[in-house]
Amino acid sequence: MKRILSLLCAVGLVGCSDPQLEQLDQALVEIRRSADAPAADVVKTLPAYQSLDYRYDDTRSPFLAAERVRSDEAPVEQQISPLAPTQQRTPEPLESFQLQTLRLVGTLRMGDQQVALIAPPEGDVVSVREGNYLGTNHGLIHHVSPQEIIIVERVFSPQRGWQERQITLTLEE
């Protein structure tokens, strides 16, 4: 046991002898000297930030199907159709939202009338009935049932004029 202990002490003392650290000292001196030199790459100043206004709010959404345009048909005037929406009425609050962003979250029966609860993207739940308008395409609520509401939208196409299309919003579980 004494032999092993004395052997370990001898090996430990050999490790404490004067090592040759001249190369390491020279490398450290060079690194310290180069740190005092000016940096080779100077960071350029950034140009001033210019904010841009988004001017395409009133254009067609790229996620909706585009109307097919046939070149052999002449454009139709907007005002000649009996389906053209009435411009005299005051817009309702849910008409400022795209129909795809509105969610049917519930229905209620108040007396003999069914009421639908619609959640816009931001804001509180809004109650609507048959005859109310919602969506940006003059959507008129045609029927409210316990599970869905049926909306008739009036859409203008340059080739076909004003047309009605039926949309159904179903209750989300």
matplotlib code that plots the C-alpha trace (Angstrom):
import matplotlib.pyplot as plt

x = [0.0, 2.9, 4.4, 1.2, 0.9, 4.6, 4.2, 1.2, 3.0, 6.0, 3.7, 2.0, 5.3, 6.4, 3.2, 4.2, 7.6, 8.3, 6.3, 7.3, 4.6, 6.6, 4.5, 1.3, 2.6, 3.5, 0.1, -1.6, 0.6, -0.3, -4.0, -3.9, -2.0, -4.5, -7.4, -6.1, -6.1, -9.2, -11.8, -11.6, -15.4, -17.2, -21.0, -22.7, -25.6, -29.0, -31.3, -34.3, -37.3, -40.2, -43.6, -45.8, -49.6, -51.5, -53.8, -55.5, -58.2, -61.0, -59.6, -60.6, -59.1, -56.5, -58.1, -61.5, -62.4, -62.0, -64.9, -64.2, -64.0, -65.0, -63.7, -66.7, -69.2, -69.7, -69.6, -73.0, -74.0, -74.3, -77.6, -79.9, -80.6, -83.4, -81.0, -78.8, -78.5, -80.2, -77.7, -80.1, -80.1, -77.6, -75.0, -75.2, -72.2, -71.4, -71.3, -67.7, -66.4, -65.7, -68.2, -65.4, -64.2, -67.7, -68.6, -72.0, -71.6, -75.2, -78.9, -81.7, -85.5, -87.1, -90.9, -91.6, -88.4, -85.1, -82.0, -78.4, -75.3, -72.4, -68.8, -66.8, -62.9, -62.5, -65.2, -68.3, -70.9, -73.7, -77.3, -78.9, -82.3, -83.9, -83.7, -80.4, -77.4, -73.8, -70.7, -69.2, -71.3, -74.7, -75.5, -79.1, -80.0, -82.8, -83.4, -82.2, -82.5, -81.1, -78.0, -77.3, -78.2, -78.8, -77.5, -78.2, -75.4, -75.6, -72.4, -71.6, -69.8, -68.8, -69.9, -73.2, -74.3, -75.8, -76.3, -77.5, -75.7, -76.7, -74.2, -74.7, -73.0, -73.2, -73.0, -69.5, -69.3]
y = [0.0, 2.3, 1.6, 2.7, 5.8, 6.8, 6.0, 8.4, 11.1, 10.8, 11.0, 14.0, 15.8, 15.2, 17.0, 20.0, 20.5, 23.6, 23.0, 24.6, 27.3, 29.7, 28.9, 29.5, 32.8, 34.0, 33.1, 35.0, 38.1, 38.1, 37.8, 40.7, 42.8, 42.2, 43.1, 46.7, 47.1, 48.6, 46.1, 45.2, 45.1, 48.3, 47.9, 50.3, 52.4, 51.2, 53.3, 54.9, 52.7, 53.7, 52.3, 51.4, 51.7, 48.6, 49.8, 46.5, 46.2, 46.6, 44.1, 40.5, 38.1, 35.8, 32.9, 33.2, 31.7, 34.3, 35.0, 33.5, 36.2, 35.4, 37.7, 37.2, 38.7, 42.4, 43.9, 44.5, 47.8, 47.6, 49.5, 47.7, 44.6, 44.2, 42.2, 45.3, 46.0, 49.0, 51.8, 53.9, 51.6, 52.1, 49.3, 46.9, 46.2, 42.7, 44.0, 45.2, 41.7, 39.1, 36.2, 33.7, 35.4, 35.2, 32.2, 30.9, 30.2, 29.6, 30.0, 31.0, 31.0, 34.2, 33.8, 32.6, 33.9, 32.1, 34.3, 33.5, 34.4, 35.4, 35.9, 38.4, 38.0, 40.6, 41.8, 40.6, 38.1, 39.8, 38.5, 38.5, 37.5, 36.9, 40.1, 41.3, 41.8, 40.5, 40.1, 42.4, 41.1, 42.4, 39.1, 38.9, 36.3, 34.3, 31.6, 30.8, 27.2, 25.7, 24.3, 26.8, 30.1, 30.5, 33.7, 35.0, 37.2, 39.6, 39.5, 41.6, 40.1, 42.4, 39.7, 38.5, 41.5, 41.0, 37.5, 35.8, 33.0, 31.0, 30.5, 28.4, 29.0, 26.0, 25.9, 25.2, 22.5]
z = [0.0, 0.8, -2.6, -4.4, -2.4, -3.0, -6.7, -6.9, -5.1, -7.5, -10.5, -9.0, -8.4, -12.0, -13.2, -11.1, -12.8, -15.0, -18.2, -21.5, -21.8, -24.0, -27.1, -25.2, -23.8, -27.3, -28.7, -25.8, -26.4, -30.1, -29.3, -26.8, -29.3, -32.1, -29.8, -29.5, -33.3, -34.9, -36.2, -39.8, -40.4, -39.3, -38.8, -41.2, -40.0, -41.0, -43.1, -41.5, -41.3, -43.6, -42.8, -45.7, -45.7, -46.8, -49.6, -50.6, -48.0, -50.5, -53.1, -53.5, -51.0, -52.6, -50.7, -52.3, -55.7, -58.5, -60.8, -64.3, -66.9, -70.4, -73.1, -75.4, -72.9, -72.5, -69.1, -67.4, -65.8, -62.0, -61.5, -64.1, -62.0, -59.5, -57.3, -56.8, -53.0, -51.5, -50.7, -48.6, -45.5, -42.7, -42.5, -39.6, -37.3, -38.8, -42.4, -41.9, -41.5, -44.2, -43.9, -43.5, -40.3, -38.6, -36.4, -35.4, -31.7, -30.6, -31.2, -28.9, -29.2, -28.0, -28.2, -31.7, -33.2, -33.5, -32.7, -33.8, -31.8, -34.1, -32.9, -35.0, -35.0, -32.3, -30.0, -28.2, -29.4, -31.5, -31.7, -35.2, -36.6, -39.9, -42.0, -40.5, -42.7, -42.2, -44.3, -46.9, -49.8, -48.7, -46.9, -45.8, -43.1, -44.8, -42.1, -38.6, -37.3, -34.1, -35.9, -38.8, -40.4, -44.1, -45.7, -49.2, -50.5, -53.5, -55.5, -58.6, -61.5, -64.5, -66.9, -65.2, -63.1, -59.7, -58.6, -55.4, -53.7, -50.7, -47.8, -44.7, -41.4, -39.1, -35.3, -34.0, -31.4]

ax = plt.figure().add_subplot(projection="3d")
ax.plot(x, y, z, "-o")
ax.set_aspect("equal")
plt.show()
